[in-house]
Amino acid sequence: MNDEQVALLRLHLTPGIGRSALFKLHQYFGDFLTPLQAPPQYWQEAGLSAKFCNKIPTVTDPKFATIRHKLESLKVRLLSFWDSDYPPLLREIHDPPALLYLRGTLPDNECFAIVGSRRATPGGLTLSRELATALAHHNICIVSGLARGVDSAAHKGALDANGSTIAVLGCGIDRVYPPENSHLFHRIEQANAIITEYPPETPPLPGHFPGRNRIISGLSRGVLIIEAAAKSGSLITGDFALEQGRELFAVPGSLQHRNSKGTNQLLKEGAQLVTEAADILQALWPDLPSQKQQRVYEDFSLQLEEVARNVYQKLGHEPKHSDEIARECGLTPMELSAILLDLELRGGIKTLPGNNYIREQI
């Protein structure tokens, strides 16, 4: 932990200093080290009460030292809103977390959330796992809340495909909740990410889960709800998705089953109906290649000379004009023409009318 992170941690552990206060402090002071050394009147100018100055834990406070040691021993990373690798979609929401506690490594691929009932039916659990696996095969990172039921099945489905998944907690990063998910927790941590905005030692209180849900939807391009009763907490995630401008999806269910009341109502209100992964992919990523196809592209790319490889990598599944390709690659029209012809003869690209080119399915 560097000095700035230590300062941020001290502030975050101060009673009464929450997300809003941290944003005010950073806006006024420009960092988190300066306010720790500033007189109380400057805190008031920043929009906070001077009384907080007397509550900030010192570096030598036993509890602060214990928490810092715990974070370091668990290899927890502090990821602040002002860091360059803060999740870009989460940065866009109106109330982003000022600080995230992270175990593992955040994937950098597109994210999609799958949430639902903690008391899911066997069919709901199977569907959650299968949809997550199918999306993971298309390089989509599955985001969920590590809860019992649909959430756990979604994480497992992503892991089944050796794909990416992010678990968002409603408690401290040092807590495994629910306890029976300990093995799943550590599987996710090894190759993916577990995050929370709550400080270490924070218990999983009911009031924390709406905040957790806004992060789940905030990280994701869209949210799928599988099995939700009329007053299910999963519907809160759906509300956040709509507020944040995300696409909302739902799986239909029996009119007689209580777990279908919430999802069927969402569909009546305009959520997109899902019966298979293709429904989600077509709505959000119609041109996204699968993991297998991506490996084929990468293998083909490695066979090319450096200049040709650069041209090939500039092309995707949307038509691109030769002038734009030449400009991006720094080539003359004659140089580019020879490379494009070679790539087409190899079966790597396809020529379209108007001097446009796309990648070809290999």
Summary of the structure (lengths in Angstrom):
residues: 362
radius of gyration: 24.0
end to end distance: 46.6
largest distance: 72.9
contacts: 1225
relative contact order: 0.09
helix: 49%
strand: 14%
